[in-house]
Amino acid sequence: MHYDIAKILEEQRRDYKSYDYGEGYFYQSCKPLHITGFRSTEIRIKDMGLRNLLKGKSVLDIGINAGFIPLEIADICQSIDAFDINPFLIKIAQTCAKFLHLDNIRFWSGTFEEYNGAKTYDVVLSFANHSTYDRNTKQSIDDYFQKCHRYVSNGCMLLFESHLPSYETPEQLNKILEVLCRYFNVEKSYKLNRGTSGDRGRLFAVCIRRG
Ligand SMILES: C[S@@+](CC[C@H](N)C(=O)[O-])C[C@H]1O[C@@H](n2cnc3c(N)ncnc32)[C@H](O)[C@@H]1O
């Protein structure tokens, strides 16, 4: 399996023209597969309390990168739909899910802008995706959260994680939260202070769909 994913990374280095967030390696870690990354999937899951929040839930994860968050929460979720614009990362996610015998995750390669599924979900995950440095996000912040609202079932949850404060100043983050609050009520929010330097200082918010 490690050999197979190394080959996909090599194809990505050769053929993917946008930023991959892992500099040719991995953005996210995956402890069950002994893969290290810029960000600690294990600590993020613990700090966000995802195993409690997602127990038995249907989940949509937007912009999953190599899919290591879905892989590590699949055992407690009812089902996960998960996608990313980068087809090489989706190929890695599919290879790893097969190796781990996980059959409740549906992966596909595509953009959130083009996504037009009919299903709504108990929980939508928006982790560091409301804007992207690769310039592949083509919609406004308002369109982004409006679309998240469309995919969260009535009374259900959006989980939001911000970018690092070095990329998104407190003033910028406040403006983003103002837009988010047009569509969701923030039930609780706190700073993530553990994990790698890529994890610490981000805001995590549990948000409930309005209306
Ligand atoms: C900062 S990473 C966050 C990855 C993951 N959500 C996490 O927090 O670990 C942003 C991801 O969004 C993907 N992406 C960028 N633009 C996208 C778009 N328009 N639709 C879907 N995915 C997109 C990138 O390929 C990248 O994997």
The ligand as a MOL file (V3000), in Angstrom:
LIG
                    3D

  0  0  0     0  0            999 V3000
M  V30 BEGIN CTAB
M  V30 COUNTS 27 29 0 0 0
M  V30 BEGIN ATOM
M  V30 1 C -6.1350 23.4890 3.2770 0
M  V30 2 S -6.5800 21.9700 2.5120 0 CHG=1
M  V30 3 C -7.7030 21.3280 3.7330 0
M  V30 4 C -7.8730 19.8210 3.6440 0
M  V30 5 C -8.7930 19.1870 4.6940 0
M  V30 6 N -10.1190 19.7550 4.6790 0
M  V30 7 C -8.1920 19.3300 6.0740 0
M  V30 8 O -8.5690 20.2590 6.7900 0
M  V30 9 O -7.3190 18.5330 6.4390 0 CHG=-1
M  V30 10 C -7.6630 22.5240 1.2190 0
M  V30 11 C -8.1300 21.4000 0.2870 0
M  V30 12 O -9.1710 21.9000 -0.5640 0
M  V30 13 C -9.0160 21.3800 -1.8750 0
M  V30 14 N -9.7190 22.3210 -2.7810 0
M  V30 15 C -9.3100 23.5190 -3.2620 0
M  V30 16 N -10.2810 24.1010 -3.9750 0
M  V30 17 C -11.3330 23.2470 -3.9670 0
M  V30 18 C -12.6550 23.3080 -4.5440 0
M  V30 19 N -13.0420 24.3550 -5.2510 0
M  V30 20 N -13.4870 22.2530 -4.3350 0
M  V30 21 C -13.0770 21.1790 -3.6220 0
M  V30 22 N -11.8410 21.0690 -3.0500 0
M  V30 23 C -10.9960 22.1030 -3.2100 0
M  V30 24 C -7.5060 21.3050 -2.0520 0
M  V30 25 O -7.1280 20.3880 -3.0450 0
M  V30 26 C -7.0480 20.8780 -0.6360 0
M  V30 27 O -6.9310 19.4840 -0.5160 0
M  V30 END ATOM
M  V30 BEGIN BOND
M  V30 1 1 1 2
M  V30 2 1 2 3
M  V30 3 1 2 10
M  V30 4 1 3 4
M  V30 5 1 4 5
M  V30 6 1 5 6
M  V30 7 1 5 7
M  V30 8 2 7 8
M  V30 9 1 7 9
M  V30 10 1 10 11
M  V30 11 1 11 12
M  V30 12 1 11 26
M  V30 13 1 12 13
M  V30 14 1 13 14
M  V30 15 1 13 24
M  V30 16 1 14 15
M  V30 17 1 14 23
M  V30 18 2 15 16
M  V30 19 1 16 17
M  V30 20 1 17 18
M  V30 21 2 17 23
M  V30 22 1 18 19
M  V30 23 2 18 20
M  V30 24 1 20 21
M  V30 25 2 21 22
M  V30 26 1 22 23
M  V30 27 1 24 25
M  V30 28 1 24 26
M  V30 29 1 26 27
M  V30 END BOND
M  V30 END CTAB
M  END
